[in-house]
Amino acid sequence: MEELGLPYQLEWFDRGADGLAPPEYLALHPAAMAPVIKDGDGVLAESTAIVQYIAHRYGGGRLTVSPDADNYADYLFWLEFNNNAQSACS
């Protein structure tokens, strides 16, 4: 959001003594996944999906690589690399 110069409001939800998400967060996302963004009436979880959504919806192509670009496969690989690397190490 900051790279695109877009306004945003950060909301923080503290977990209870039981370590579970509070009811107001569960109302936002029943599976208590984080991070989550709200955009209008929509709610989206999963960090890579959020990045792609913001970049494609609001970035005007500035932070993405077009599918017809020669390096599109590399773009997708590096976009997902961290998520895959963490899964492999778990």
Biopython code that builds the backbone (N, CA, C, O; Angstrom):
import numpy as np
from Bio.PDB.StructureBuilder import StructureBuilder

atoms = [
    (1, "MET", "N", (0.835, -1.180, 0.000)),
    (1, "MET", "CA", (0.000, 0.000, 0.000)),
    (1, "MET", "C", (0.882, 1.246, 0.000)),
    (1, "MET", "O", (0.597, 2.224, -0.691)),
    (2, "GLU", "N", (1.953, 1.194, 0.784)),
    (2, "GLU", "CA", (2.826, 2.366, 0.860)),
    (2, "GLU", "C", (3.571, 2.579, -0.451)),
    (2, "GLU", "O", (3.723, 3.718, -0.894)),
    (3, "GLU", "N", (4.042, 1.492, -1.087)),
    (3, "GLU", "CA", (4.738, 1.650, -2.367)),
    (3, "GLU", "C", (3.853, 2.271, -3.424)),
    (3, "GLU", "O", (4.333, 3.004, -4.289)),
    (4, "LEU", "N", (2.566, 1.984, -3.361)),
    (4, "LEU", "CA", (1.625, 2.559, -4.323)),
    (4, "LEU", "C", (1.064, 3.892, -3.865)),
    (4, "LEU", "O", (0.310, 4.528, -4.601)),
    (5, "GLY", "N", (1.416, 4.325, -2.666)),
    (5, "GLY", "CA", (0.925, 5.594, -2.142)),
    (5, "GLY", "C", (-0.564, 5.560, -1.839)),
    (5, "GLY", "O", (-1.249, 6.577, -1.949)),
    (6, "LEU", "N", (-1.068, 4.386, -1.457)),
    (6, "LEU", "CA", (-2.492, 4.237, -1.188)),
    (6, "LEU", "C", (-2.783, 4.363, 0.303)),
    (6, "LEU", "O", (-1.994, 3.902, 1.128)),
    (7, "PRO", "N", (-3.886, 4.970, 0.648)),
    (7, "PRO", "CA", (-4.245, 5.071, 2.063)),
    (7, "PRO", "C", (-4.704, 3.708, 2.603)),
    (7, "PRO", "O", (-5.266, 2.893, 1.871)),
    (8, "TYR", "N", (-4.458, 3.486, 3.870)),
    (8, "TYR", "CA", (-4.926, 2.263, 4.517)),
    (8, "TYR", "C", (-5.063, 2.499, 6.009)),
    (8, "TYR", "O", (-4.507, 3.448, 6.562)),
    (9, "GLN", "N", (-5.799, 1.634, 6.634)),
    (9, "GLN", "CA", (-5.971, 1.699, 8.087)),
    (9, "GLN", "C", (-5.583, 0.345, 8.656)),
    (9, "GLN", "O", (-6.178, -0.675, 8.307)),
    (10, "LEU", "N", (-4.599, 0.335, 9.519)),
    (10, "LEU", "CA", (-4.142, -0.887, 10.161)),
    (10, "LEU", "C", (-5.000, -1.150, 11.392)),
    (10, "LEU", "O", (-5.199, -0.262, 12.221)),
    (11, "GLU", "N", (-5.504, -2.370, 11.503)),
    (11, "GLU", "CA", (-6.264, -2.773, 12.686)),
    (11, "GLU", "C", (-5.514, -3.905, 13.359)),
    (11, "GLU", "O", (-5.009, -4.811, 12.697)),
    (12, "TRP", "N", (-5.447, -3.847, 14.665)),
    (12, "TRP", "CA", (-4.729, -4.850, 15.448)),
    (12, "TRP", "C", (-5.728, -5.582, 16.333)),
    (12, "TRP", "O", (-6.547, -4.957, 17.006)),
    (13, "PHE", "N", (-5.656, -6.896, 16.328)),
    (13, "PHE", "CA", (-6.539, -7.726, 17.138)),
    (13, "PHE", "C", (-5.676, -8.583, 18.058)),
    (13, "PHE", "O", (-4.935, -9.446, 17.586)),
    (14, "ASP", "N", (-5.765, -8.355, 19.353)),
    (14, "ASP", "CA", (-5.000, -9.156, 20.308)),
    (14, "ASP", "C", (-5.729, -10.456, 20.596)),
    (14, "ASP", "O", (-6.950, -10.482, 20.754)),
    (15, "ARG", "N", (-4.969, -11.522, 20.661)),
    (15, "ARG", "CA", (-5.547, -12.817, 21.016)),
    (15, "ARG", "C", (-5.848, -12.824, 22.509)),
    (15, "ARG", "O", (-5.215, -12.118, 23.294)),
    (16, "GLY", "N", (-6.823, -13.632, 22.874)),
    (16, "GLY", "CA", (-7.207, -13.731, 24.274)),
    (16, "GLY", "C", (-6.204, -14.557, 25.065)),
    (16, "GLY", "O", (-5.235, -15.070, 24.505)),
    (17, "ALA", "N", (-6.435, -14.685, 26.366)),
    (17, "ALA", "CA", (-5.567, -15.478, 27.236)),
    (17, "ALA", "C", (-5.515, -16.932, 26.773)),
    (17, "ALA", "O", (-4.544, -17.638, 27.048)),
    (18, "ASP", "N", (-6.543, -17.375, 26.080)),
    (18, "ASP", "CA", (-6.584, -18.751, 25.566)),
    (18, "ASP", "C", (-5.795, -18.910, 24.263)),
    (18, "ASP", "O", (-5.686, -20.014, 23.732)),
    (19, "GLY", "N", (-5.247, -17.801, 23.752)),
    (19, "GLY", "CA", (-4.472, -17.833, 22.521)),
    (19, "GLY", "C", (-5.313, -17.808, 21.253)),
    (19, "GLY", "O", (-4.777, -17.887, 20.148)),
    (20, "LEU", "N", (-6.620, -17.698, 21.410)),
    (20, "LEU", "CA", (-7.513, -17.705, 20.256)),
    (20, "LEU", "C", (-7.865, -16.293, 19.810)),
    (20, "LEU", "O", (-7.770, -15.335, 20.577)),
    (21, "ALA", "N", (-8.267, -16.193, 18.567)),
    (21, "ALA", "CA", (-8.663, -14.897, 18.012)),
    (21, "ALA", "C", (-9.925, -14.401, 18.710)),
    (21, "ALA", "O", (-10.799, -15.199, 19.052)),
    (22, "PRO", "N", (-10.025, -13.094, 18.923)),
    (22, "PRO", "CA", (-11.220, -12.538, 19.570)),
    (22, "PRO", "C", (-12.428, -12.599, 18.632)),
    (22, "PRO", "O", (-12.265, -12.716, 17.417)),
    (23, "PRO", "N", (-13.625, -12.520, 19.187)),
    (23, "PRO", "CA", (-14.852, -12.607, 18.380)),
    (23, "PRO", "C", (-14.903, -11.589, 17.238)),
    (23, "PRO", "O", (-15.393, -11.913, 16.157)),
    (24, "GLU", "N", (-14.410, -10.374, 17.452)),
    (24, "GLU", "CA", (-14.480, -9.366, 16.386)),
    (24, "GLU", "C", (-13.579, -9.733, 15.204)),
    (24, "GLU", "O", (-13.860, -9.341, 14.072)),
    (25, "TYR", "N", (-12.508, -10.476, 15.455)),
    (25, "TYR", "CA", (-11.667, -10.939, 14.348)),
    (25, "TYR", "C", (-12.311, -12.132, 13.657)),
    (25, "TYR", "O", (-12.265, -12.240, 12.431)),
    (26, "LEU", "N", (-12.908, -13.025, 14.432)),
    (26, "LEU", "CA", (-13.613, -14.165, 13.849)),
    (26, "LEU", "C", (-14.780, -13.704, 12.976)),
    (26, "LEU", "O", (-15.117, -14.361, 11.991)),
    (27, "ALA", "N", (-15.388, -12.587, 13.333)),
    (27, "ALA", "CA", (-16.456, -12.028, 12.503)),
    (27, "ALA", "C", (-15.898, -11.557, 11.159)),
    (27, "ALA", "O", (-16.597, -11.594, 10.146)),
    (28, "LEU", "N", (-14.650, -11.119, 11.155)),
    (28, "LEU", "CA", (-13.981, -10.678, 9.934)),
    (28, "LEU", "C", (-13.580, -11.879, 9.085)),
    (28, "LEU", "O", (-13.817, -11.905, 7.877)),
    (29, "HIS", "N", (-12.969, -12.874, 9.728)),
    (29, "HIS", "CA", (-12.536, -14.077, 9.020)),
    (29, "HIS", "C", (-12.724, -15.285, 9.934)),
    (29, "HIS", "O", (-11.947, -15.472, 10.870)),
    (30, "PRO", "N", (-13.733, -16.100, 9.681)),
    (30, "PRO", "CA", (-14.085, -17.204, 10.583)),
    (30, "PRO", "C", (-12.962, -18.208, 10.860)),
    (30, "PRO", "O", (-12.969, -18.856, 11.907)),
    (31, "ALA", "N", (-12.005, -18.347, 9.950)),
    (31, "ALA", "CA", (-10.885, -19.263, 10.176)),
    (31, "ALA", "C", (-9.740, -18.578, 10.920)),
    (31, "ALA", "O", (-8.714, -19.203, 11.190)),
    (32, "ALA", "N", (-9.907, -17.315, 11.248)),
    (32, "ALA", "CA", (-8.912, -16.520, 11.979)),
    (32, "ALA", "C", (-7.566, -16.467, 11.273)),
    (32, "ALA", "O", (-6.521, -16.410, 11.922)),
    (33, "MET", "N", (-7.590, -16.485, 9.938)),
    (33, "MET", "CA", (-6.344, -16.393, 9.176)),
    (33, "MET", "C", (-5.830, -14.959, 9.192)),
    (33, "MET", "O", (-6.603, -14.005, 9.277)),
    (34, "ALA", "N", (-4.517, -14.829, 9.109)),
    (34, "ALA", "CA", (-3.890, -13.515, 9.029)),
    (34, "ALA", "C", (-2.708, -13.624, 8.076)),
    (34, "ALA", "O", (-2.060, -14.669, 8.041)),
    (35, "PRO", "N", (-2.410, -12.610, 7.320)),
    (35, "PRO", "CA", (-3.086, -11.314, 7.290)),
    (35, "PRO", "C", (-4.399, -11.376, 6.519)),
    (35, "PRO", "O", (-4.680, -12.320, 5.781)),
    (36, "VAL", "N", (-5.178, -10.338, 6.722)),
    (36, "VAL", "CA", (-6.464, -10.172, 6.054)),
    (36, "VAL", "C", (-6.587, -8.709, 5.647)),
    (36, "VAL", "O", (-6.169, -7.810, 6.376)),
    (37, "ILE", "N", (-7.165, -8.488, 4.477)),
    (37, "ILE", "CA", (-7.497, -7.116, 4.089)),
    (37, "ILE", "C", (-8.996, -7.026, 3.854)),
    (37, "ILE", "O", (-9.648, -7.997, 3.471)),
    (38, "LYS", "N", (-9.513, -5.846, 4.092)),
    (38, "LYS", "CA", (-10.884, -5.509, 3.726)),
    (38, "LYS", "C", (-10.794, -4.451, 2.638)),
    (38, "LYS", "O", (-10.055, -3.476, 2.771)),
    (39, "ASP", "N", (-11.539, -4.645, 1.574)),
    (39, "ASP", "CA", (-11.604, -3.667, 0.497)),
    (39, "ASP", "C", (-13.070, -3.542, 0.113)),
    (39, "ASP", "O", (-13.624, -4.407, -0.566)),
    (40, "GLY", "N", (-13.680, -2.474, 0.548)),
    (40, "GLY", "CA", (-15.119, -2.344, 0.362)),
    (40, "GLY", "C", (-15.820, -3.418, 1.172)),
    (40, "GLY", "O", (-15.592, -3.544, 2.375)),
    (41, "ASP", "N", (-16.668, -4.189, 0.518)),
    (41, "ASP", "CA", (-17.376, -5.273, 1.195)),
    (41, "ASP", "C", (-16.585, -6.577, 1.162)),
    (41, "ASP", "O", (-16.992, -7.555, 1.790)),
    (42, "GLY", "N", (-15.474, -6.611, 0.449)),
    (42, "GLY", "CA", (-14.700, -7.840, 0.305)),
    (42, "GLY", "C", (-13.662, -8.025, 1.391)),
    (42, "GLY", "O", (-13.106, -7.058, 1.911)),
    (43, "VAL", "N", (-13.407, -9.281, 1.728)),
    (43, "VAL", "CA", (-12.369, -9.658, 2.685)),
    (43, "VAL", "C", (-11.498, -10.707, 2.010)),
    (43, "VAL", "O", (-12.014, -11.647, 1.405)),
    (44, "LEU", "N", (-10.186, -10.553, 2.109)),
    (44, "LEU", "CA", (-9.265, -11.468, 1.459)),
    (44, "LEU", "C", (-8.144, -11.834, 2.412)),
    (44, "LEU", "O", (-7.553, -10.961, 3.047)),
    (45, "ALA", "N", (-7.848, -13.129, 2.514)),
    (45, "ALA", "CA", (-6.736, -13.628, 3.322)),
    (45, "ALA", "C", (-5.664, -14.183, 2.381)),
    (45, "ALA", "O", (-5.842, -14.201, 1.163)),
    (46, "GLU", "N", (-4.562, -14.631, 2.956)),
    (46, "GLU", "CA", (-3.415, -15.198, 2.250)),
    (46, "GLU", "C", (-2.546, -14.078, 1.680)),
    (46, "GLU", "O", (-2.970, -13.330, 0.799)),
    (47, "SER", "N", (-1.331, -13.980, 2.198)),
    (47, "SER", "CA", (-0.458, -12.851, 1.870)),
    (47, "SER", "C", (-0.179, -12.699, 0.382)),
    (47, "SER", "O", (-0.214, -11.581, -0.133)),
    (48, "THR", "N", (0.095, -13.791, -0.323)),
    (48, "THR", "CA", (0.388, -13.672, -1.749)),
    (48, "THR", "C", (-0.851, -13.239, -2.520)),
    (48, "THR", "O", (-0.751, -12.439, -3.450)),
    (49, "ALA", "N", (-2.007, -13.752, -2.148)),
    (49, "ALA", "CA", (-3.250, -13.330, -2.800)),
    (49, "ALA", "C", (-3.498, -11.845, -2.562)),
    (49, "ALA", "O", (-3.940, -11.132, -3.463)),
    (50, "ILE", "N", (-3.214, -11.385, -1.359)),
    (50, "ILE", "CA", (-3.394, -9.972, -1.023)),
    (50, "ILE", "C", (-2.471, -9.100, -1.867)),
    (50, "ILE", "O", (-2.900, -8.086, -2.417)),
    (51, "VAL", "N", (-1.212, -9.492, -1.967)),
    (51, "VAL", "CA", (-0.243, -8.723, -2.762)),
    (51, "VAL", "C", (-0.695, -8.662, -4.221)),
    (51, "VAL", "O", (-0.694, -7.593, -4.832)),
    (52, "GLN", "N", (-1.081, -9.810, -4.773)),
    (52, "GLN", "CA", (-1.534, -9.841, -6.155)),
    (52, "GLN", "C", (-2.785, -8.986, -6.356)),
    (52, "GLN", "O", (-2.884, -8.238, -7.328)),
    (53, "TYR", "N", (-3.726, -9.101, -5.442)),
    (53, "TYR", "CA", (-4.971, -8.336, -5.531)),
    (53, "TYR", "C", (-4.678, -6.834, -5.559)),
    (53, "TYR", "O", (-5.165, -6.119, -6.435)),
    (54, "ILE", "N", (-3.893, -6.368, -4.614)),
    (54, "ILE", "CA", (-3.595, -4.935, -4.535)),
    (54, "ILE", "C", (-2.818, -4.481, -5.769)),
    (54, "ILE", "O", (-3.132, -3.446, -6.357)),
    (55, "ALA", "N", (-1.808, -5.253, -6.158)),
    (55, "ALA", "CA", (-0.985, -4.868, -7.305)),
    (55, "ALA", "C", (-1.800, -4.802, -8.589)),
    (55, "ALA", "O", (-1.659, -3.862, -9.371)),
    (56, "HIS", "N", (-2.649, -5.796, -8.804)),
    (56, "HIS", "CA", (-3.428, -5.808, -10.045)),
    (56, "HIS", "C", (-4.591, -4.825, -10.013)),
    (56, "HIS", "O", (-4.914, -4.202, -11.024)),
    (57, "ARG", "N", (-5.214, -4.691, -8.859)),
    (57, "ARG", "CA", (-6.393, -3.812, -8.776)),
    (57, "ARG", "C", (-6.016, -2.337, -8.743)),
    (57, "ARG", "O", (-6.713, -1.501, -9.318)),
    (58, "TYR", "N", (-4.912, -2.018, -8.070)),
    (58, "TYR", "CA", (-4.581, -0.608, -7.839)),
    (58, "TYR", "C", (-3.227, -0.167, -8.383)),
    (58, "TYR", "O", (-2.942, 1.030, -8.419)),
    (59, "GLY", "N", (-2.391, -1.105, -8.806)),
    (59, "GLY", "CA", (-1.024, -0.767, -9.200)),
    (59, "GLY", "C", (-0.839, -0.325, -10.624)),
    (59, "GLY", "O", (0.212, 0.216, -10.969)),
    (60, "GLY", "N", (-1.832, -0.539, -11.463)),
    (60, "GLY", "CA", (-1.695, -0.114, -12.853)),
    (60, "GLY", "C", (-0.503, -0.738, -13.554)),
    (60, "GLY", "O", (0.078, -0.123, -14.448)),
    (61, "GLY", "N", (-0.125, -1.958, -13.161)),
    (61, "GLY", "CA", (1.001, -2.638, -13.795)),
    (61, "GLY", "C", (2.370, -2.263, -13.267)),
    (61, "GLY", "O", (3.374, -2.803, -13.730)),
    (62, "ARG", "N", (2.435, -1.349, -12.306)),
    (62, "ARG", "CA", (3.742, -0.893, -11.814)),
    (62, "ARG", "C", (4.485, -1.936, -10.996)),
    (62, "ARG", "O", (5.716, -1.935, -10.989)),
    (63, "LEU", "N", (3.776, -2.829, -10.301)),
    (63, "LEU", "CA", (4.441, -3.788, -9.417)),
    (63, "LEU", "C", (4.247, -5.235, -9.859)),
    (63, "LEU", "O", (4.505, -6.156, -9.084)),
    (64, "THR", "N", (3.803, -5.442, -11.077)),
    (64, "THR", "CA", (3.562, -6.789, -11.572)),
    (64, "THR", "C", (4.265, -6.988, -12.907)),
    (64, "THR", "O", (4.762, -6.044, -13.521)),
    (65, "VAL", "N", (4.291, -8.233, -13.331)),
    (65, "VAL", "CA", (4.834, -8.579, -14.643)),
    (65, "VAL", "C", (3.684, -9.149, -15.456)),
    (65, "VAL", "O", (2.947, -10.007, -14.971)),
    (66, "SER", "N", (3.529, -8.694, -16.655)),
    (66, "SER", "CA", (2.445, -9.125, -17.524)),
    (66, "SER", "C", (2.629, -10.583, -17.946)),
    (66, "SER", "O", (3.759, -11.018, -18.166)),
    (67, "PRO", "N", (1.538, -11.345, -18.062)),
    (67, "PRO", "CA", (1.650, -12.744, -18.483)),
    (67, "PRO", "C", (2.325, -12.935, -19.840)),
    (67, "PRO", "O", (2.849, -14.015, -20.113)),
    (68, "ASP", "N", (2.324, -11.926, -20.685)),
    (68, "ASP", "CA", (2.983, -12.079, -21.981)),
    (68, "ASP", "C", (4.462, -11.672, -21.952)),
    (68, "ASP", "O", (5.129, -11.717, -22.986)),
    (69, "ALA", "N", (4.979, -11.280, -20.794)),
    (69, "ALA", "CA", (6.397, -10.919, -20.669)),
    (69, "ALA", "C", (7.267, -12.172, -20.633)),
    (69, "ALA", "O", (6.842, -13.213, -20.132)),
    (70, "ASP", "N", (8.477, -12.072, -21.160)),
    (70, "ASP", "CA", (9.393, -13.211, -21.197)),
    (70, "ASP", "C", (9.736, -13.739, -19.810)),
    (70, "ASP", "O", (9.992, -14.932, -19.645)),
    (71, "ASN", "N", (9.743, -12.858, -18.811)),
    (71, "ASN", "CA", (10.136, -13.264, -17.457)),
    (71, "ASN", "C", (8.940, -13.519, -16.541)),
    (71, "ASN", "O", (9.087, -13.510, -15.318)),
    (72, "TYR", "N", (7.763, -13.746, -17.115)),
    (72, "TYR", "CA", (6.566, -13.973, -16.301)),
    (72, "TYR", "C", (6.705, -15.204, -15.410)),
    (72, "TYR", "O", (6.310, -15.161, -14.245)),
    (73, "ALA", "N", (7.249, -16.282, -15.923)),
    (73, "ALA", "CA", (7.426, -17.497, -15.111)),
    (73, "ALA", "C", (8.348, -17.209, -13.926)),
    (73, "ALA", "O", (8.091, -17.677, -12.817)),
    (74, "ASP", "N", (9.412, -16.448, -14.148)),
    (74, "ASP", "CA", (10.314, -16.086, -13.046)),
    (74, "ASP", "C", (9.579, -15.243, -12.011)),
    (74, "ASP", "O", (9.754, -15.441, -10.808)),
    (75, "TYR", "N", (8.770, -14.318, -12.466)),
    (75, "TYR", "CA", (7.973, -13.478, -11.569)),
    (75, "TYR", "C", (7.095, -14.346, -10.672)),
    (75, "TYR", "O", (7.063, -14.154, -9.457)),
    (76, "LEU", "N", (6.385, -15.296, -11.269)),
    (76, "LEU", "CA", (5.530, -16.176, -10.471)),
    (76, "LEU", "C", (6.340, -17.024, -9.504)),
    (76, "LEU", "O", (5.942, -17.202, -8.352)),
    (77, "PHE", "N", (7.469, -17.548, -9.956)),
    (77, "PHE", "CA", (8.318, -18.365, -9.093)),
    (77, "PHE", "C", (8.742, -17.581, -7.857)),
    (77, "PHE", "O", (8.581, -18.061, -6.735)),
    (78, "TRP", "N", (9.278, -16.387, -8.049)),
    (78, "TRP", "CA", (9.781, -15.614, -6.912)),
    (78, "TRP", "C", (8.644, -15.058, -6.051)),
    (78, "TRP", "O", (8.823, -14.845, -4.852)),
    (79, "LEU", "N", (7.501, -14.829, -6.643)),
    (79, "LEU", "CA", (6.347, -14.383, -5.872)),
    (79, "LEU", "C", (5.931, -15.463, -4.876)),
    (79, "LEU", "O", (5.566, -15.153, -3.742)),
    (80, "GLU", "N", (5.983, -16.711, -5.288)),
    (80, "GLU", "CA", (5.574, -17.836, -4.446)),
    (80, "GLU", "C", (6.717, -18.479, -3.683)),
    (80, "GLU", "O", (6.468, -19.310, -2.810)),
    (81, "PHE", "N", (7.943, -18.132, -3.974)),
    (81, "PHE", "CA", (9.107, -18.816, -3.415)),
    (81, "PHE", "C", (9.099, -18.894, -1.895)),
    (81, "PHE", "O", (9.311, -19.974, -1.341)),
    (82, "ASN", "N", (8.865, -17.805, -1.217)),
    (82, "ASN", "CA", (8.901, -17.788, 0.244)),
    (82, "ASN", "C", (7.859, -18.735, 0.827)),
    (82, "ASN", "O", (8.151, -19.471, 1.771)),
    (83, "ASN", "N", (6.650, -18.724, 0.277)),
    (83, "ASN", "CA", (5.617, -19.625, 0.778)),
    (83, "ASN", "C", (6.003, -21.081, 0.603)),
    (83, "ASN", "O", (5.787, -21.896, 1.500)),
    (84, "ASN", "N", (6.575, -21.416, -0.552)),
    (84, "ASN", "CA", (6.983, -22.792, -0.804)),
    (84, "ASN", "C", (8.169, -23.183, 0.053)),
    (84, "ASN", "O", (8.226, -24.305, 0.556)),
    (85, "ALA", "N", (9.108, -22.285, 0.226)),
    (85, "ALA", "CA", (10.292, -22.587, 1.029)),
    (85, "ALA", "C", (9.907, -22.853, 2.482)),
    (85, "ALA", "O", (10.462, -23.750, 3.117)),
    (86, "GLN", "N", (8.970, -22.087, 3.005)),
    (86, "GLN", "CA", (8.534, -22.311, 4.384)),
    (86, "GLN", "C", (7.850, -23.648, 4.515)),
    (86, "GLN", "O", (8.058, -24.344, 5.508)),
    (87, "SER", "N", (7.036, -24.033, 3.542)),
    (87, "SER", "CA", (6.342, -25.325, 3.589)),
    (87, "SER", "C", (7.330, -26.479, 3.568)),
    (87, "SER", "O", (7.146, -27.477, 4.266)),
    (88, "ALA", "N", (8.377, -26.342, 2.767)),
    (88, "ALA", "CA", (9.359, -27.417, 2.661)),
    (88, "ALA", "C", (10.163, -27.590, 3.934)),
    (88, "ALA", "O", (10.642, -28.685, 4.232)),
    (89, "CYS", "N", (10.310, -26.508, 4.684)),
    (89, "CYS", "CA", (11.106, -26.557, 5.911)),
    (89, "CYS", "C", (10.282, -26.996, 7.124)),
    (89, "CYS", "O", (10.841, -27.300, 8.178)),
    (90, "SER", "N", (8.986, -27.030, 6.978)),
    (90, "SER", "CA", (8.124, -27.360, 8.114)),
    (90, "SER", "C", (8.151, -28.841, 8.412)),
    (90, "SER", "O", (7.482, -29.296, 9.340)),
]
sb = StructureBuilder()
sb.init_structure("model")
sb.init_model(0)
sb.init_chain("A")
sb.init_seg("    ")
for serial, (resi, resn, name, xyz) in enumerate(atoms, 1):
    if name == "N":
        sb.init_residue(resn, " ", resi, " ")
    sb.init_atom(name, np.array(xyz, "f"), 0.0, 1.0, " ", f" {name:<3s}", serial, name[0])
structure = sb.get_structure()
